[in-house]
Amino acid sequence: MFERMLENVRKTCPLIHNITNYVTVNDCANILIACGASPIMADDREEVEEITTVCAGLNINIGTLNSRTISSMLLAGKRANELDHPVVLDPVGAGASRLRTETALRLLEEVDFAVIRGNVSEIKTLASGRGTTKGVDADVADRVTEENLDEMVAFAKAFGAKTGAVIAITGAIDIVADRETAYCIRNGHPMMSSITGTGCQLSAMTAAFVTANPDHPLEAAAAAVCAMGLAGQIAHSRLTEQDGNATYRNYIIDAVYRMTPEMLKRGANYEVR
């Protein structure tokens, strides 16, 4: 099924509105183009409702949060809900500061999200209303491991039931779950953590996949996670001794651009629980 998710992105070329952070905005735009979608970056409150109206999906990322864009996120999210456009939330750094945590919780309360994607510390913060992160990274105590995988799957399903959203917890082992079903995904490479923005890129790409596959949000989100992880594996295999994380970032985007549905079908490494 995952190959059909990618096929539909390429076929429909969904226009995705991104209110994202200025550290990774260019990479988010490029990963959307690479997967077959089309990006718009707009965060001024005077135009976000209009932009969201002409787009098919919305990606909200709080990575470089400021008071100016909080109202923009709320306006765009509510407008997308009115139009029945899928909305993805990336609560970057939730738990690291009161502003981030309170903003993420307010967004969760006032906007209906199709997918919530973050690391385990960020998702735990949303579930509990408080938390600690290492900057914008997951706390080492929160890692998903083989030993706690069953517990984390149950947590993701419960949070999915509470929010009505697909929950995508990404890390060494990725979990993508709704209230009933979880995909445990083992694609990716450890070097992906050395690049600023792979998570932001994944959230943007997830918005494209879910928008292009509105009847299958769980499978679409899982396909996006598999595709990003597989791209990380393919990109790493191209590196030479002279290459570093900047080259790796570009190779990941190239791998998404060159990925075929058949490659995704063969390379997706997951189990269903």
N, C-alpha and C positions, 0 to 999 in steps of 0.2 A: 504493500500500500504506500510506503514512503516515497517510492519513485513517482507515483501519481501526484503526490503533494508538490514535488518539484516541477513536474510537467505542467501543473495548473498555474504555478507562478509564472513560468516562462510563457504560457499560453495567454494569460490574462494581463500580464505586466501591470500589477496593481500600483496605483499612485499612493504612496505612504507619506503622511505628514509626521514629521519628527520634531518634537520639542526635546532636544537632547543637550548633552553638555559640550562645551566648547573645546574640551581636551580631545574628543574623539569624533567630532561632528563630520569631518572629512572622511574618515574611515567608515563611518556609518553610511554615508551617502554612497561610497564606492562599493560596499558590500551589498547594498540593495541593488545597485546596477549589475553587479556581478551575478547575483542570483536570478535576475530577470525582472526585477521590480523597478520602480521609478521613485526617487526621493524628492520631497520638498522639505526644506528646513525653514521654519517660521515660528518665532516665539513672542512677537509683540501682541499685546492684548487687543490692539486695534484691528488686527487682521486674522487672528487664529481661528475664530469661528468661521470666517469666510473661507480660509484655506482648508480647514477640516471638511467643510461642506463639499468642496470640489474633489477631495481625496476619497479613497475607499477604506483607509485604515489609519490608525493613529498610534504612534509610539511615544510614550512619555518617560523620560529619563531624568532623574533628579541629581545627576552627578556633579554639576556645578550650580547648585541651587542658589537663587537669590530672590529677594522679595518681589522684584519686578515680574519674574516668570511664574511665580506661584499662581497668581490670578489667571495667567494665560493657560496654564495647565488645567485649571478647573474649568475655565470657559470652554476650552477645546474638548475636554473629556465629556462634559455635559452635552455639548453639541453633537459629538460623535454618538453618544448614547441615544439622543433624539433621532438620529438618522439610522440607528442600528448598525453603525460601523464598529468593527472590533477595535478594542483599545488594549494595548500592552503597557504594563507598568514595570519599570526597572528602578527599584528603590535603592539606588546606589548609596552606600554609606549609611543607610538607616541604622540607628543605634549609635552612630559616632558623635552626633550632636543633637541637641533638643530640636533645633530647626528642622533638620532632616527627618527625624523621627516623627515629629508632629505633622509635618507636611505630608509624609508618606501615609500616615494614619488618616489624615483628613481626605486625601485623595481616595483612599480605600473606602471611606465612609460615603463620599459624595459622588463617586464615579463607579460605574459597573465595568469591571475589567474582564476581557476574554482570557488573558494570560497575565500572570504575575511571575516575572523571572528575576532571580537574584541568587546570590550565594546563600549558604545555609544560615549564616548569622543575620543577614538582612531579612530573610523570610521568617526566622524565629522572632526577630524584633516586631515585625508586623503582626505575628500571631499572638505575642504576649503584651505588646504595647511598650516594651522597653528592651534594651539589650546593649551589648558592647561589640564593637568591631575593631579590627586593626586598621584604622583609617577607613578606606573603602574596601578592604579585604576581609575575608572571613577570619574569625578567631580560630586559632589552631584547635581549640577544645571542641569546636563545632564541626569538625570534618566528618564527612560521610565515609564510612569504612565498610568493609565486608562484615565486620562484627556488629555494627549498629544499623545495617541496611534495613532490616525488617522494621526496626523502630522508626527510622526516618521515612520509610514508605508509608507507615501508618500515620505519621505526623502530616505528611504531604496530602494524603487522602482526606484527613480530617480538616485541614485548612482549606482544601478545595471544596469540601462540603459546606464549610462555613461561609466562604466568599462567593461560591458559585463560579469561580474561575479555575482554569487550568493552572496548576502550580509547577513551575520549572525551577528546580534547585540544581544549580550547576557547580561542579567541582571535579575531583578526581573520578568519582562516579556521579553521573547525572541522574536525577529523578524527575520525571515528568508525569504528573498525576492529576486526575480529577477525583471525585468522591468514590469511584468504584475501581478504577484501573490505574496502574502505574507502570511506566516504562523505565527500566533501569538500564542506563546507557553507558557503555564503556569505550566509546570512541574518544579521540583526543590525544594530546601529548603533553607531558609536564612543562615543556618549554612555552606553551601557550600562556602560562602565568607570568612570563617575563615580558609580555607585551601589554602596554596600556590600551585597554579598549576592546579586547576580544569579547568580553561580556556585553559591552554596549553594542558592538556589531551584531552579536547574536540576538539581542532584543529587537533591533531593527529588522533583522532577517526573519525573526519569529513573527513580527507584525505582518510582513509580506506573505508568509506561508499561511497564516491564519486567515488573512484577508482573501487569499486566493482559494481557500478551502473552507468556506464558512460552515459547512455541515459537519466538519470533522476537526474541531479545534484541538482536541487532545492529540490526535495523530499528526496534525499539521505542526504543532509545537514540538512534538517528539522528532519529527522528520527534520525540522530546522536544527535542533540540537545535534542530531546525528550528522547532518551535513556539515555543520561547523566543526565538530570534532574530527570528522573524516578529513576535512580540508587541512586541519592541523597536522594530521598524520602524513598526508601527501606532501604538504609543504616542508615538513621536517626531513622527509626522505630526499629532498632536493638540495639541502644545505651542504656546503663545502666547509672545510676548516677555516676559510677566510670569512665566512658569513656569520652574522649575528642577528640580534632580535629585529633590527630594522628590515633586513632582507626577509626574515621569516614572516613579518607582518605582510609584506607585499606578496610573498608566495602563498599565504593563506587566501588573500583576495583572489589571486590568480587561480588557485585550486577551486574556489567556489565558481568562478567564471567558467572554468573548463569542465566542471562536474556534470556528468550526464545522469539521467534517471537510473540507467543501468548500473553506473558506478555506485550510486547511493544505495541501490538495492543490494549489491554485492558487499559493500563495505560497512553498512549499518550493523553495529554490534550491540544488541540489546536483548533483554528478556522482559517478559510481561508478568506482573504480579498482581 
